């Protein structure tokens, strides 16, 4: 929207986030060198790097092992830069039972490897993984070790993947509450992504009530997005500032004192 591309606009985006009151940044990274570069930019903006987001093919017999090695290297670099969590979205594809089994095995191996660096792995399902009665999500969560593979819950994608069913989202959150290590927060109104977090299609209150106060609190990541028909009434930093205020009020019990 500002005519700035990624990764060239990363430093500018971080400055905007810091000005809006945010304390951290979760980047999408592909290699250890990406982590070093983005961590340096975060430090210049006064932001922490609590987590990184990755993706890759873990289900293919030819690519899976190479992806595992690459992401383990990313995790080591992230830990060296102060991160303590990694979120992963495995490459989407039509996956056979063998593919799913291989993916689960690689996720377990990745989680074990990251644990050696002090990192927690969070599996982040998207809408495609909710297809066919949540076939892939169910397999991943059932075939991996909860101690090694946690859950990064994106309520928006689970809500959409459940047929825009708020009750199904809440049931999913309750069922896996002990496994959730992070929340990616986005809102919509009548199915259209909202400019600012707040009231809308997703009722975050029950999710907050079920997650906060359960041991280690989840990392809270504001992840606004703009569809072509999203209202645009605020400058981007102002939309994020208002969203941060809503997070602090809605998830107050998840936040450390003074956060």
Secondary structure in CASP SS format (residue, H / E / C, confidence):
PFRMAT SS
TARGET T0000
AUTHOR 0000-0000-0000
METHOD secondary structure of the structure
MODEL  1
X C 1.00
X C 1.00
X C 1.00
X C 1.00
X C 1.00
X C 1.00
X C 1.00
X C 1.00
X C 1.00
X H 1.00
X H 1.00
X H 1.00
X H 1.00
X H 1.00
X H 1.00
X H 1.00
X H 1.00
X H 1.00
X H 1.00
X C 1.00
X C 1.00
X C 1.00
X C 1.00
X E 1.00
X E 1.00
X E 1.00
X E 1.00
X E 1.00
X C 1.00
X C 1.00
X C 1.00
X H 1.00
X H 1.00
X H 1.00
X H 1.00
X H 1.00
X H 1.00
X H 1.00
X H 1.00
X H 1.00
X H 1.00
X H 1.00
X H 1.00
X H 1.00
X H 1.00
X C 1.00
X C 1.00
X E 1.00
X E 1.00
X E 1.00
X E 1.00
X E 1.00
X E 1.00
X E 1.00
X E 1.00
X E 1.00
X C 1.00
X C 1.00
X C 1.00
X C 1.00
X C 1.00
X C 1.00
X C 1.00
X H 1.00
X H 1.00
X H 1.00
X H 1.00
X H 1.00
X H 1.00
X H 1.00
X H 1.00
X H 1.00
X H 1.00
X H 1.00
X H 1.00
X H 1.00
X H 1.00
X H 1.00
X H 1.00
X H 1.00
X C 1.00
X C 1.00
X C 1.00
X C 1.00
X E 1.00
X E 1.00
X E 1.00
X E 1.00
X E 1.00
X E 1.00
X C 1.00
X C 1.00
X C 1.00
X C 1.00
X C 1.00
X C 1.00
X H 1.00
X H 1.00
X H 1.00
X H 1.00
X H 1.00
X H 1.00
X H 1.00
X H 1.00
X H 1.00
X H 1.00
X H 1.00
X H 1.00
X H 1.00
X H 1.00
X H 1.00
X H 1.00
X H 1.00
X H 1.00
X H 1.00
X C 1.00
X C 1.00
X C 1.00
X C 1.00
X E 1.00
X E 1.00
X E 1.00
X E 1.00
X C 1.00
X C 1.00
X C 1.00
X H 1.00
X H 1.00
X H 1.00
X H 1.00
X H 1.00
X H 1.00
X H 1.00
X H 1.00
X H 1.00
X H 1.00
X H 1.00
X H 1.00
X H 1.00
X H 1.00
X H 1.00
X H 1.00
X H 1.00
X C 1.00
X C 1.00
X C 1.00
X C 1.00
X C 1.00
X E 1.00
X E 1.00
X E 1.00
X E 1.00
X E 1.00
X C 1.00
X H 1.00
X H 1.00
X H 1.00
X H 1.00
X H 1.00
X H 1.00
X H 1.00
X C 1.00
X C 1.00
X C 1.00
X C 1.00
X H 1.00
X H 1.00
X H 1.00
X H 1.00
X H 1.00
X H 1.00
X H 1.00
X H 1.00
X H 1.00
X H 1.00
X C 1.00
X H 1.00
X H 1.00
X H 1.00
X E 1.00
X E 1.00
X E 1.00
X E 1.00
X E 1.00
X E 1.00
X C 1.00
X C 1.00
X E 1.00
X E 1.00
X C 1.00
X C 1.00
X E 1.00
X E 1.00
X C 1.00
X C 1.00
X C 1.00
X C 1.00
X C 1.00
X C 1.00
X C 1.00
X C 1.00
X C 1.00
X C 1.00
X H 1.00
X H 1.00
X H 1.00
X H 1.00
X H 1.00
X H 1.00
X H 1.00
X H 1.00
X C 1.00
X C 1.00
X C 1.00
X C 1.00
X C 1.00
X C 1.00
X C 1.00
X E 1.00
X E 1.00
X E 1.00
X E 1.00
X C 1.00
X C 1.00
X C 1.00
X C 1.00
X C 1.00
X C 1.00
X C 1.00
X C 1.00
X C 1.00
X C 1.00
X C 1.00
X C 1.00
X C 1.00
X H 1.00
X H 1.00
X H 1.00
X H 1.00
X H 1.00
X H 1.00
X H 1.00
X H 1.00
X H 1.00
X H 1.00
X H 1.00
X H 1.00
X H 1.00
X H 1.00
X H 1.00
X C 1.00
X H 1.00
X H 1.00
X H 1.00
X C 1.00
X C 1.00
X C 1.00
X C 1.00
X C 1.00
END
